Amino acid sequence: MIDNLNGRLNAQKRNRILSLLFAFTLIFTSLINTVQAFVKPPGIPGSVDTDLVESRSFSSKVSIPYKEFEYSTLDASEIDIPYIKLNSEDAKKANSELDDIESHFIEEYEKCIDYDIGPLGSIDYEVYKDDDILSVVVEMTNLTAGAFIEHRAYTFSLPDGKILTDDEILKKFGVGENIDTIIEENILRQCRYYSGNIEFKPSAFKATSLLEHWGLPRESNRFYIDRTGKLSAIYTVATLAGSGYIEVKRPLDILNQLSKDELNPIFVKMANGLDIDPNSVDEKGFIAYLGSSEEGEELKNSLRRLISINQKYLNSYDLLYKMDSEDGFKLKGDEIYFVVPKYKNTVVMMINTDEDGNESGYVSYDEIGMESVLSIQNYQNKVNSKLSLIYRDEIFDIIPKLENGKFKGVDGLIDIEKLIQVDNQAYDENLYEFILDLK
């Protein structure tokens, strides 16, 4: 299943995410107003007293260690690259990789001097050592390459100097097959940190990070031991700077605890409302057809049906809709569906399709959500999109549609029509106006 997800995400998701760039750039405007937002102060070589790692003294290898420009400075002391003094073949390979990094930064640094550009970026490292292990992690920020932050981790056994594999590091901490779900928890925690001040849909930011984590091939040397002796990981959290999509890898502590599949709280509430044991449900979630998006009583009735669900079971939902620019950038959807995935942290993506269900075009910012979604799709009795429920490394595609004006349900989802009980004429007037503004 991982291969299937890799194929789809590598071939399609990256194109879909391109259309999220402008919206996400707003999130991180404050991070790029000044170049210094990306530059860390120079680090102290080594986090413990050890003679097995030393600084390469980058400042002594460039022509001008410090230079001031009109609006910035170029400071070689912000680049600190380690040299590993173990006598082993694996240490030689690690140092060879660090040699290449050093040569590259020297070359880039001299270009900055020649063209009066600064700053270049920063390199910092930390070290952990005990009687059995030497762990070195290097963090690099290269501003000339789009502010990419990258890491290199090298963990050696002592005294033989052999590189420990990820599995060997995890075994020392009693962590096994649940490692990817443990990392997922850290990613979500990181997303909560980044999305705290997001005024628009933060779920798209979280969803993008989860897709990156579960969709990318597993890299080696993802784990290391931080300076306090804690098991840590290098993993991807989606972020944006300037005009491009970048992956920022950050080493963060990993919680050494089991992480199980967690049911979506909204799913649990609805299952209880249906007198169903949520743990016994084999389907992937719930669905309801709410009605039409046509202006007037049809749309109002659809939103009244939504309110009947909202009052009992929801705190919030993500609105997904399809826009078309053929004759002006307008809403191209007149069927309103409500979908609740079974598992918490399931990504829901609205994917453009032709009438036969074949994928086409990009996924926009407004076509991605999580937990519970209200989708407006299909147009003039023709299918123009499908929904993908992506939970970790599993993908479940659905194409909700009407047959002769009636909703016949979707295989793999439970229809929750019986939960919809309209008691009054109230509806969300703001949502009503918002949908009309899209038309």
C-alpha positions in Angstrom: 0.0 0.0 0.0 3.0 2.3 0.7 4.1 1.9 -3.0 0.6 2.8 -4.1 0.5 5.9 -2.0 4.1 6.9 -3.1 3.1 6.5 -6.8 0.0 8.7 -6.5 1.5 11.3 -4.3 4.8 11.6 -6.1 3.1 11.9 -9.5 0.0 13.9 -8.5 0.1 15.3 -5.0 3.1 17.5 -5.6 1.3 19.2 -8.5 -1.8 19.5 -6.4 0.1 21.2 -3.6 1.5 23.9 -6.1 -1.9 25.6 -6.0 -1.7 25.9 -2.2 1.5 28.0 -2.4 0.0 31.4 -2.4 -2.3 30.7 0.5 0.3 29.1 2.6 2.8 31.9 1.9 0.5 34.1 3.9 1.1 31.9 6.9 4.9 32.4 6.9 5.1 36.1 5.7 6.3 37.0 9.2 9.1 34.4 8.8 10.5 35.9 5.6 10.1 39.6 6.2 13.7 39.5 7.4 16.4 37.0 6.3 17.4 36.7 9.9 14.3 34.7 10.6 16.0 31.7 9.0 19.5 32.2 10.4 20.4 30.6 13.7 23.2 32.0 15.8 26.5 30.0 15.6 26.5 26.8 17.6 28.9 25.6 20.2 30.9 22.6 18.9 29.8 19.6 20.8 27.2 19.2 23.5 29.4 17.2 25.7 33.1 17.2 26.5 34.5 14.9 23.8 37.6 14.8 21.7 35.9 12.7 19.1 34.3 15.6 17.2 35.9 19.0 16.5 35.0 22.1 14.5 36.5 22.5 11.0 37.1 26.2 11.6 35.2 27.4 8.5 36.2 31.0 9.2 39.8 30.3 8.6 39.1 28.8 5.1 37.4 31.8 3.5 39.0 35.0 2.2 36.9 37.4 4.3 35.4 36.0 7.5 33.1 39.0 8.0 31.7 41.6 5.6 29.0 44.2 6.0 26.7 45.2 3.1 24.2 48.0 2.9 21.3 45.9 4.3 22.9 42.7 5.6 26.1 41.0 6.7 28.1 38.0 5.7 29.5 36.2 8.8 31.6 33.0 8.5 31.2 32.3 12.2 27.6 31.3 11.4 28.9 28.2 9.6 30.2 25.5 11.9 30.8 22.1 10.3 32.0 19.1 12.4 34.9 16.8 11.8 34.4 13.3 13.2 37.7 11.9 14.6 36.8 8.2 14.7 39.1 5.8 12.9 36.7 3.7 10.9 35.4 3.3 7.3 32.0 4.6 8.3 33.5 7.7 9.9 35.5 8.3 6.7 32.3 8.2 4.6 30.6 10.6 6.9 33.6 13.0 6.8 33.6 12.7 3.0 30.0 13.8 2.9 30.8 16.7 5.3 33.8 17.6 3.1 31.5 18.0 0.2 29.2 20.2 2.3 32.1 22.3 3.4 33.4 22.8 -0.2 30.0 23.8 -1.4 29.5 26.4 1.3 33.0 27.8 0.8 32.2 28.2 -2.9 28.9 29.8 -2.1 30.4 32.1 0.5 33.0 33.4 -1.9 30.3 34.1 -4.5 28.5 36.1 -1.9 31.6 38.2 -1.4 32.1 38.7 -5.1 28.5 39.8 -5.7 28.0 41.7 -2.4 25.2 39.3 -1.3 24.6 38.2 2.3 23.9 36.3 4.4 24.6 32.9 3.0 23.0 30.8 5.7 24.1 28.8 8.7 25.4 25.4 9.8 25.2 24.2 13.3 25.7 20.8 15.0 25.3 19.0 18.3 26.8 15.9 19.7 25.9 13.2 22.2 28.4 10.7 23.5 28.3 7.9 26.1 30.3 4.8 26.6 28.6 3.0 23.7 27.4 5.7 21.2 28.6 8.8 19.5 25.7 10.7 17.8 26.2 13.8 15.6 23.4 15.8 13.9 24.1 18.7 11.6 21.6 21.4 10.7 22.1 23.4 7.5 20.2 26.5 6.3 21.1 27.6 2.8 19.5 31.0 2.0 21.0 31.0 -1.6 19.0 27.8 -2.3 15.6 29.0 -1.1 16.1 28.8 2.6 16.1 25.1 2.7 16.8 23.6 6.1 18.4 20.1 5.9 19.9 17.7 8.4 22.5 15.0 8.4 22.6 12.5 11.3 25.5 10.1 12.1 25.3 7.7 15.0 28.2 5.5 15.6 28.7 2.5 17.9 31.8 2.8 20.1 34.6 1.8 20.1 34.4 0.2 16.6 33.0 3.4 14.9 30.4 1.6 12.8 27.3 3.5 11.8 24.2 2.3 13.6 21.2 1.7 11.4 17.8 3.3 12.2 16.5 -0.1 13.4 19.5 -0.5 15.7 19.0 2.9 17.2 15.3 2.3 17.7 16.0 -1.1 19.3 18.1 0.6 21.9 15.1 2.7 23.0 12.6 -0.2 22.7 10.7 1.3 19.8 9.5 -0.9 17.0 7.0 -0.9 14.1 4.9 1.9 15.6 7.6 4.5 14.9 5.8 6.1 12.0 2.7 6.7 14.0 4.8 8.1 16.8 6.4 10.5 14.4 2.9 11.4 13.1 2.0 12.6 16.6 5.1 14.9 16.6 4.2 16.2 13.2 0.7 17.1 14.4 2.2 18.8 17.5 4.5 20.8 15.2 1.6 21.8 13.0 -0.4 23.1 16.0 2.6 25.3 16.8 2.8 26.7 13.3 -1.0 27.0 12.7 -1.8 28.8 15.9 -2.2 32.2 14.2 -3.7 31.0 10.9 -6.9 32.9 10.2 -8.0 30.6 7.4 -8.2 26.8 7.1 -5.4 25.3 9.2 -6.4 21.8 8.3 -4.9 22.1 4.8 -1.5 22.9 6.4 -1.8 19.8 8.7 -3.0 17.6 5.9 -0.1 18.6 3.7 2.4 17.6 6.4 0.7 14.2 6.9 0.7 13.5 3.2 4.4 14.3 3.1 5.1 12.0 6.0 3.1 9.0 4.8 3.7 9.5 1.1 7.5 9.8 0.9 9.9 6.9 0.7 11.5 6.1 4.1 14.9 7.6 4.2 17.8 6.1 6.2 19.6 7.9 9.0 16.3 9.5 10.2 17.1 9.0 13.9 19.8 10.3 16.3 20.3 11.0 20.0 20.1 14.6 21.0 22.5 16.3 23.4 20.3 15.3 26.4 20.3 11.6 25.5 16.7 11.5 24.1 15.8 9.5 21.0 15.0 12.1 18.3 14.0 12.0 14.6 14.5 14.0 11.5 11.2 14.3 9.6 9.3 16.5 7.2 6.9 19.3 8.1 5.4 21.3 5.3 6.2 25.0 5.3 6.6 27.7 2.8 8.9 30.7 2.3 9.0 33.1 -0.5 7.4 31.7 -3.6 8.3 28.0 -3.4 7.3 24.9 -1.6 10.0 23.5 0.6 10.4 20.7 3.1 11.8 21.6 6.4 13.3 18.7 8.4 13.5 19.3 12.1 14.9 17.0 14.8 12.3 16.7 17.6 11.9 14.4 20.5 9.9 11.3 19.9 7.4 10.1 22.5 8.3 6.6 23.5 4.8 5.3 23.6 2.5 3.2 21.5 0.2 5.1 19.1 -2.9 3.3 17.9 -5.5 4.1 15.3 -7.7 6.8 16.9 -11.4 7.1 15.9 -12.6 10.5 14.7 -14.7 12.0 17.6 -17.3 13.1 15.2 -17.6 9.6 13.7 -18.0 8.2 17.2 -20.8 10.7 18.0 -22.7 9.8 14.8 -22.2 6.1 15.3 -23.8 6.4 18.7 -26.6 8.4 17.2 -27.2 5.5 14.8 -27.0 3.0 17.7 -23.8 1.5 16.1 -20.7 0.4 17.9 -18.1 2.6 16.3 -15.4 0.0 16.8 -17.3 -2.6 14.9 -17.8 -0.5 11.7 -15.9 -1.8 8.7 -16.8 1.1 6.4 -14.5 4.0 6.0 -16.9 6.6 7.3 -20.2 8.3 6.9 -21.8 10.3 4.1 -25.0 12.3 3.5 -26.4 14.1 0.5 -27.7 17.4 1.7 -29.3 18.8 -1.4 -28.7 21.4 -4.1 -26.6 24.6 -4.1 -29.1 26.4 -6.3 -30.0 29.9 -5.1 -33.1 30.2 -3.1 -35.1 27.5 -1.2 -33.0 24.6 -2.6 -29.8 25.9 -1.1 -31.6 27.1 2.1 -33.1 23.6 2.6 -29.6 22.0 2.1 -28.2 24.3 4.8 -31.1 23.5 7.1 -30.2 19.8 6.8 -26.6 20.7 7.6 -27.7 22.6 10.7 -29.6 19.6 11.9 -26.3 17.7 11.9 -24.3 20.5 13.1 -26.3 21.1 16.3 -25.8 17.6 17.5 -22.6 16.3 16.2 -20.2 19.0 14.9 -17.9 21.6 16.2 -16.6 22.6 12.8 -16.1 21.3 9.3 -14.0 22.1 6.2 -15.8 23.4 3.1 -14.5 21.9 -0.1 -15.6 23.2 -3.5 -14.6 23.1 -7.1 -14.0 26.3 -9.1 -13.7 26.6 -12.8 -12.1 29.4 -14.8 -13.6 28.6 -18.2 -16.1 31.4 -18.1 -14.9 33.3 -15.1 -13.6 31.9 -11.8 -16.9 30.5 -10.6 -18.2 27.6 -8.5 -18.8 24.5 -10.6 -20.8 22.4 -8.2 -24.5 22.0 -7.5 -24.5 18.9 -5.3 -23.8 19.2 -1.6 -22.4 16.2 0.4 -21.3 15.8 3.9 -18.5 13.2 4.7 -17.0 12.1 8.0 -14.0 9.7 7.9 -13.8 6.9 10.4 -10.3 7.8 11.7 -8.9 10.9 13.2 -6.3 12.7 11.1 -7.7 11.4 7.8 -7.0 13.8 4.9 -9.9 14.4 2.5 -9.1 15.8 -0.9 -11.4 16.8 -3.7 -9.8 15.8 -6.9 -10.8 17.1 -10.3 -12.0 14.4 -12.7 -13.5 13.9 -16.1 -17.0 12.4 -16.4 -15.5 8.9 -16.3 -13.7 9.6 -13.0 -10.2 10.0 -14.4 -8.1 12.6 -12.5 -7.3 15.9 -14.2 -5.9 19.2 -13.1 -4.7 20.3 -9.7 -6.1 20.3 -6.2 -6.6 23.8 -5.0 -6.3 25.1 -1.4 -10.1 25.0 -1.1 -10.2 21.3 -2.1 -8.4 19.8 0.9 -9.6 19.3 4.5 -9.8 16.8 7.4 -12.1 15.2 10.0 -15.5 16.4 8.6 -16.1 18.0 5.2 -18.9 19.7 3.4 -18.3 19.3 -0.4 -19.9 21.1 -3.3 -19.2 19.1 -6.5 -20.6 17.8 -9.7 -22.3 20.2 -12.1 -25.5 19.9 -14.2 -25.8 16.2 -13.5 -22.2 15.5 -14.6 -19.4 14.1 -12.4 -16.5 16.6 -12.2 -14.6 15.4 -9.1 -14.1 12.7 -6.6 -13.1 12.6 -2.9 -10.0 10.8 -1.7 -10.0 9.7 2.0 -6.3 9.3 2.8 -5.4 7.7 6.1 -1.7 7.2 6.7 -0.7 4.9 3.8 -4.2 4.0 2.7 -6.3 5.7 0.0 -10.0 5.3 -0.4 -11.6 7.0 -3.4 -15.3 7.8 -3.7 -17.4 9.4 -6.4 -20.7 10.6 -4.8 -23.3 11.2 -7.4 -27.0 11.2 -8.1 -28.9 8.8 -10.2 -32.2 10.2 -11.6 -32.0 12.9 -9.0 -31.7 10.4 -6.1 -28.7 9.6 -4.0 -28.0 5.9 -4.0 -25.2 5.9 -1.5 -21.5 5.0 -1.9 -20.0 1.6 -1.3 -17.7 1.7 1.7 -19.5 4.6 3.4 -22.6 4.5 5.6 -25.5 6.9 4.7 -26.5 8.9 7.7 -29.8 10.2 6.3 -31.7 9.1 9.3 -29.6 11.5 11.5 -31.0 14.5 9.5 -34.1 15.9 11.2 -35.0 19.4 10.2 -36.9 20.9 13.1 -37.1 24.6 12.0 -36.4 27.0 9.2 -33.1 28.2 10.5 -30.0 28.0 8.3 -26.5 29.5 8.2 -27.1 32.8 6.4 -23.3 33.6 6.2 -22.6 30.3 4.5 -25.6 30.8 2.2 -24.1 34.2 1.1 -20.6 32.8 0.8 -21.8 30.0 -1.5 -23.7 32.5 -3.7 -20.6 34.7 -3.9 -18.7 31.7 -5.4 -21.2 31.4 -8.2 
